[in-house]
């Protein structure tokens, strides 16, 4: 990926690794594999999203589906699912998972490469899902196009379910939070989340907990700039785009300063 400045302790670690480190975008071929590895045991927001999906029967459109973190649980509900994502690497991982799944489940999934901010599937859905706070990957213009595309694909009375983050206004801790994450396969990662309160984006950088020995080749370091879209701003944008918020619930906290919020919305007639 192109050169970029990594702030905080993550940037210092990157500098210490020097030429041993190869920086990857979290959604390229290498980054997608890391993301998929970490998502394997992450059930955050899944239960809450599935509970809302159960209220509305019929096919589901899963936007920014990635390697299937939500797609597989949606299929397990017995639903027909269209999984859309822009990353070929993520979709390749999803197709691998579907190939290993029972045929009756896999046959109900349609995999589409497309941009969540501008897509045309020539059909409508009773439920459209956008999880993992993926709406924050888009800038304001991209989000406006997303809302327009979703409205064009929702059935009358259909639901658009999406998650975003809300910042704790009382947080006074460090600008960078480090966490260690162990995957179901036993791989350990160090995750650095750097955010200056009030900034529109935060930088997430992922290192292997045990960098490769120089003789073993380069160490892959993955990073992504993730938007911070407060729930109040998102609600305002949705209202201007013609959506009504039907419910809002705060999800279990995964960070001492940022909390995910799940919105259930309906497109106005």
N, C-alpha and C positions, 0 to 999 in steps of 0.2 A: 504494500500500500504506500501511498505518498507520505513523505515525511510530515510529522506533526509533533507538536510539543506535548509531552505528557506531564502534567503538573504533579506536585507533591512527592511523597515517598516513592510512588510508582515510577516517577520520572528518574529519581535517584537510582533505583534498582535497575532500571533500563540502562542508565549510563554505566553502572558498575558491570553489567554484563557485556557492554561494548559490542564488538562485532559478533559475539556469540549469540546475540539476540536478533531475531527476525520478527518485525512487527507486522501483525496481520489485522485486518478488519474482522470484527466478530462475525460477519456474515459472508466472508469468502470461504474457499474450500477448507482451509485449515481451521478458521474460526468457527465455521458451522459444525465441524466435528466436536470441537470443545464445547460449544453451546449445547449440542445434543447430548453429550456426555454428562453435562451438569444438569440438564433438564430431566434426566432419566428418573430421578427420585423426587423431583420437585412437584408437589401437589398443590402449591399455593394457588388459590383462586379457582381451582378446578371444581371442587365440590359446590361452591357458591354459583358458578356459572351453569353447571349442569342442573342445579335446582331450578334456575330460571328457565332454562331451555325446556325442561319437562312440562312447564305450564302451557307451552305452545306446540302442538303436534306438527309434524311435517318435516320437510328437508331443511338442512342447515347450511348456510354459507359461512365457512371459517376463513376469515381474512388474516393475512400474515401468519399462515398456518405453520410455517417452519417445518420441522421434522415430525410434526404430528402430536405435540404435547397436549393439545386439546382435541385434535382430530380423532385420535384413537378412542378416547373416552366418549366422544360424541357418537362414534360408530357403535360403541358398546351399548349405547342406549337403544339401538335398533334403528337409528336414523340414517337416511341418505345424507351424505355430507359432500359438499364441494369444497375442496381445500385449495386456496389460492395463495401463492407466495411468489416473490420476485426473484429469490435466490435459487439458481439451478442446483447449488450444493445442498441447500436445505431440502429441496424437492427430491433430490436423489436419495437422501437419507429417508425421507418419508416413503418413497416407493420401495426401498429395501424393507422397511418395517411392514408395509402392506403385503409384500411378497411372503413374509414370514407369518402373517396373520391367517386365521381361518378364512377360507374362500368366501363363505357367505357374508363375512364382515367386509373383506377387502372389496368385494364386488359392489358394495354400496358407496364407494368413495370415488369421486372424480377429482383428479389432480390437475390443476391449471396453473401455468406460469403466467403471472400478471401483476400489475402494480395496483396496490390497494387504493391508491389515490386516483386511479383512472382505469376502470375496467368495464367491459360490456360482455355479459354472459347470455343475453337474450332470453332471460327468464327471471322470475321473481321467487322470493323465499319468504316464509313466515318468520324466520329467525336469521339474523346476521350477527356473527360473533367476532369481536376483535379483542383478544386477550393480551396478557403479558405487557400491559401499558404500551402496546405498540403504536397507539395513536401519537405518542410523544416522539416517535421517530420522524414525523412529518413537520414541516414548518407550517405557518398559518395558511399560506396559499395551498399547500398540499392537503391540509385538513379540510379546507373548503371544498376541494375537488372530491375528497373522500366522502364527505357528507352528501354531496350531489350524487355520486355513484351509488351510495347505499340507498338513498331514497328511490332511485330508479330501479333498484332490485328488491325492494320490500313489497310484500303483498299488503293490501289494505288491512290495517290493524296489526301488522307485523311488528316485531320487536328488534331493536338494535341494541345489543349488549356490548359494553366496552368498559375497560378499566383505565384509570389514570392514577397519578400520585398526588398526594396532598402533603405539604410540608408542615412540620410542627413549628408554629411561630415562637414557641418558647425554648427551642433548642439552642443551647449555647456551647455545645461541644466542639470537637475539632472539625476542620473543613474536610478532612479525609478520613474515611472509615475503612479499616481493613478487616476482612473476614476470611476464615479458612473454610473451605468446602471440600467434603469427601464424597465422591460419587459412589453409586451402588457397586461399581467395579473396583473400588478402593483407590482410585486416583485422587490425589490431593491438589487443590488449587488455592492460590492466594488471590483474593479479589480486593481491589482498591477502588473505592467510590469517592471521587473528589467533586465537591460542589460548594460553591460560594453562595450562600443564601441570597436570593434575588436574581441570580444568573439564570438565563433561559435554558442552559444546558449543563449537564454534569458529565464527567469523564469516568468511564468504567474501564479498568484495565485488569486483565487476568494473567497471572503468571503460574507456571507449574510450581508446586510447593518445593520441588526438588529439581532445580534446573539441570539440564543434561551436562554431563562431563564434556569438556572441550573435545575429547577424542571421539565422542559419540555424535558430534554434529551440532547444528544450531539449536537454540532454545526458542520455541515459538511463544510469542507474547501477543495476546489479543486485546484489542481495545475498540471502544465505540463511544461516540459522543451522543448522549441520550437527552432528549429534551425534558424539561420539567414543566408540566402542564397542570397547574393547580385546578382542582375540581370546579371552583367557582368560574374560572375562565372557560373551562370546557363546557359547563352548563350554559354560559352565555352564548358561546359559539353555536352550540346545538340548537338553542332557541332561535337564533338568527337564521339558522339553516332550515328551520321548519320541523324541529323535533321537540317533543314534550317528554320531560323526565318523569317516568312513572314510579321509580323507586331508586333509592341510593343506599348503599351499605358499605361500611368501612370493613375492610378485610383485615385478618390478623397481621400485625406489624412484622415486617422482616428487617426493618432498619430503625434505629433510635430516632431518626429525624424525618423519614419519609414513610407515609402510609398509603397503600393502594386503596382505591375506592372504586366500587363497581356500580355502574349506572345502567338502569334498564330504561330504554327510551322507545318512543313510538313516533313515527312520522305523522305529522299533521296532514289532514286531508287538503 
